[in-house]
């Protein structure tokens, strides 16, 4: 349960102000069909994080416990620093309004590609390696993504303007830093 809850919280916080959250806002504004957008986000996230979790599990088997502890510690500390760098949606990542894939397909492809190498994907790899509970981590990180992105699809601009993104990023950075220090010092 710990792996699930920590994964949910970490990813929900890390996703605030992230480019995929901005992508959710763009998709909602362009298509104005929340259900296929939310379903596309869910399927893309589940697929992306399932792969990331598998990589994390593989890393756990390939590295010895001492090396893994240092890699995880350094990874979480790097994530703490990365959280302090604001994201923006690149022009080439914005979905077309004339896609032949429809709203669901456009969301699925755009979200899956935008998540590649993103903070939350890297966090999923590290969390799966740390907790060695693939299903709990993938379920938690997917729920965290949905908690951060689904409300943006329905409430859009009003919600994003009321959330103090900088504070959320600092809190997330502190949590990642603590996870990194805990891994390096062998706590948990």
VEXDREN-2710 file (C-alpha; in Angstrom, 1 decimal):
% VEXDREN-2710
k/r/px/py/pz
1/UNK/0.0/0.0/0.0
2/UNK/2.9/2.3/0.7
3/UNK/4.2/2.0/-2.8
4/UNK/0.8/2.8/-4.2
5/UNK/0.2/5.8/-2.0
6/UNK/3.6/7.4/-2.3
7/UNK/3.6/6.8/-6.1
8/UNK/0.1/8.5/-6.3
9/UNK/1.2/11.5/-4.3
10/UNK/4.6/12.0/-5.9
11/UNK/3.2/11.9/-9.4
12/UNK/0.2/14.0/-8.7
13/UNK/2.5/16.7/-7.2
14/UNK/5.1/16.3/-10.0
15/UNK/2.4/16.7/-12.7
16/UNK/1.3/20.1/-11.5
17/UNK/2.4/22.6/-14.1
18/UNK/4.0/19.9/-16.2
19/UNK/3.8/19.9/-20.0
20/UNK/1.3/17.1/-20.0
21/UNK/-1.0/19.0/-17.7
22/UNK/-0.7/21.9/-20.2
23/UNK/-1.4/19.5/-23.0
24/UNK/-4.6/18.4/-21.1
25/UNK/-5.6/22.1/-21.0
26/UNK/-4.9/22.5/-24.8
27/UNK/-6.9/19.3/-25.6
28/UNK/-9.8/20.4/-23.5
29/UNK/-9.8/23.9/-25.2
30/UNK/-9.6/22.5/-28.7
31/UNK/-11.9/19.6/-28.6
32/UNK/-14.4/20.4/-25.7
33/UNK/-15.1/16.7/-25.3
34/UNK/-13.9/15.8/-21.8
35/UNK/-14.7/12.0/-21.7
36/UNK/-12.7/10.9/-24.7
37/UNK/-9.9/13.2/-23.6
38/UNK/-9.8/11.8/-20.1
39/UNK/-10.0/8.2/-21.4
40/UNK/-7.2/8.9/-23.8
41/UNK/-5.1/10.3/-21.0
42/UNK/-5.8/7.2/-18.9
43/UNK/-4.9/4.7/-21.6
44/UNK/-1.8/6.6/-22.6
45/UNK/-0.6/7.0/-19.0
46/UNK/-1.3/3.4/-18.2
47/UNK/0.7/2.1/-21.2
48/UNK/3.5/4.6/-20.7
49/UNK/3.9/3.9/-16.9
50/UNK/3.5/0.2/-17.4
51/UNK/6.6/0.3/-19.6
52/UNK/8.4/2.7/-17.2
53/UNK/7.6/0.4/-14.3
54/UNK/8.9/-2.6/-16.2
55/UNK/12.2/-0.7/-16.8
56/UNK/12.4/0.1/-13.1
57/UNK/11.8/-3.6/-12.2
58/UNK/14.5/-4.6/-14.7
59/UNK/17.0/-2.1/-13.3
60/UNK/16.3/-3.6/-9.8
61/UNK/17.3/-7.1/-11.1
62/UNK/20.3/-5.9/-13.0
63/UNK/22.0/-3.8/-10.3
64/UNK/23.1/-5.0/-6.9
65/UNK/21.5/-3.5/-3.8
66/UNK/24.4/-1.1/-3.1
67/UNK/24.6/0.2/-6.7
68/UNK/20.8/0.5/-6.8
69/UNK/20.7/2.5/-3.6
70/UNK/23.2/5.1/-5.1
71/UNK/21.4/5.2/-8.4
72/UNK/18.0/5.7/-6.8
73/UNK/19.4/8.3/-4.4
74/UNK/21.0/10.3/-7.2
75/UNK/17.9/9.9/-9.4
76/UNK/15.5/11.2/-6.7
77/UNK/17.8/14.1/-6.0
78/UNK/18.0/14.9/-9.7
79/UNK/14.2/14.8/-9.8
80/UNK/14.1/17.3/-7.0
81/UNK/16.3/19.7/-9.0
82/UNK/14.2/19.0/-12.2
83/UNK/11.0/19.9/-10.3
84/UNK/12.2/23.4/-9.9
85/UNK/12.5/23.9/-13.7
86/UNK/9.2/25.1/-15.1
87/UNK/7.7/23.1/-18.1
88/UNK/6.1/24.6/-21.2
89/UNK/4.3/22.9/-24.0
90/UNK/6.3/23.1/-27.3
91/UNK/4.6/24.2/-30.4
92/UNK/5.3/20.8/-32.1
93/UNK/3.6/18.9/-29.2
94/UNK/0.3/20.6/-29.6
95/UNK/-2.4/18.4/-31.1
96/UNK/-4.0/19.2/-34.5
97/UNK/-7.7/20.0/-34.5
98/UNK/-8.0/18.2/-37.8
99/UNK/-6.7/14.8/-36.8
100/UNK/-8.1/11.7/-38.5
101/UNK/-7.6/9.8/-35.2
102/UNK/-10.5/11.6/-33.5
103/UNK/-10.4/13.1/-30.0
104/UNK/-9.6/9.8/-28.2
105/UNK/-6.8/8.8/-30.7
106/UNK/-5.3/12.3/-30.8
107/UNK/-5.2/12.4/-27.0
108/UNK/-3.8/8.9/-26.7
109/UNK/-0.9/9.6/-29.2
110/UNK/-0.2/13.1/-28.0
111/UNK/-0.2/12.2/-24.3
112/UNK/1.9/9.0/-24.8
113/UNK/4.6/10.9/-26.8
114/UNK/4.6/13.9/-24.4
115/UNK/5.2/11.5/-21.4
116/UNK/8.3/10.0/-23.0
117/UNK/11.2/11.1/-20.9
118/UNK/9.0/13.3/-18.8
119/UNK/9.5/13.8/-15.0
120/UNK/6.6/11.5/-14.2
121/UNK/7.9/8.7/-16.4
122/UNK/11.4/8.9/-14.9
123/UNK/9.8/9.0/-11.4
124/UNK/7.8/5.8/-12.3
125/UNK/11.1/4.1/-13.2
126/UNK/12.7/5.1/-10.0
127/UNK/9.7/4.3/-7.8
128/UNK/9.3/0.8/-9.4
129/UNK/13.0/0.2/-8.8
130/UNK/12.8/1.4/-5.2
131/UNK/9.6/-0.4/-4.1
132/UNK/9.9/-3.5/-6.4
133/UNK/6.1/-3.6/-6.6
134/UNK/5.4/-3.0/-10.3
135/UNK/1.6/-3.1/-10.1
136/UNK/1.3/-0.9/-7.1
137/UNK/3.6/1.7/-8.5
138/UNK/2.0/1.7/-12.0
139/UNK/-1.5/1.9/-10.4
140/UNK/-0.3/4.7/-8.1
141/UNK/1.5/6.8/-10.8
142/UNK/-1.5/6.4/-13.2
143/UNK/-3.9/7.5/-10.5
144/UNK/-1.6/10.5/-9.7
145/UNK/-1.6/11.5/-13.4
146/UNK/-5.4/11.3/-13.5
147/UNK/-5.8/13.3/-10.3
148/UNK/-3.7/16.0/-11.8
149/UNK/-5.0/16.0/-15.4
150/UNK/-8.7/15.0/-15.3
151/UNK/-9.7/18.1/-13.4
152/UNK/-7.8/20.3/-15.9
153/UNK/-9.9/18.8/-18.7
154/UNK/-13.2/19.6/-16.9
155/UNK/-12.3/22.8/-15.1
156/UNK/-9.4/24.1/-17.3
157/UNK/-8.2/27.6/-16.9
158/UNK/-10.0/28.4/-13.7
159/UNK/-8.3/25.5/-11.8
160/UNK/-4.8/26.1/-13.2
161/UNK/-4.9/29.8/-12.3
162/UNK/-5.9/29.1/-8.7
163/UNK/-3.2/26.5/-7.9
164/UNK/0.1/28.1/-6.8
165/UNK/2.3/26.1/-9.2
166/UNK/5.6/27.3/-7.8
167/UNK/4.7/26.2/-4.3
168/UNK/3.6/22.8/-5.6
169/UNK/6.9/22.4/-7.4
170/UNK/8.9/23.3/-4.3
171/UNK/7.0/20.9/-2.2
172/UNK/7.5/18.2/-4.8
173/UNK/11.2/19.0/-5.0
174/UNK/11.5/18.6/-1.2
175/UNK/9.7/15.2/-1.3
176/UNK/12.0/14.0/-4.0
177/UNK/15.0/15.3/-2.1
178/UNK/13.9/13.4/1.0
179/UNK/13.3/10.2/-1.0
180/UNK/16.8/10.6/-2.4
181/UNK/18.4/11.1/1.0
182/UNK/16.4/8.2/2.4
183/UNK/17.7/5.9/-0.4
184/UNK/21.3/7.1/0.0
185/UNK/21.2/6.6/3.8
186/UNK/19.4/3.3/3.5
187/UNK/16.2/4.4/5.3
188/UNK/13.4/2.2/3.9
END
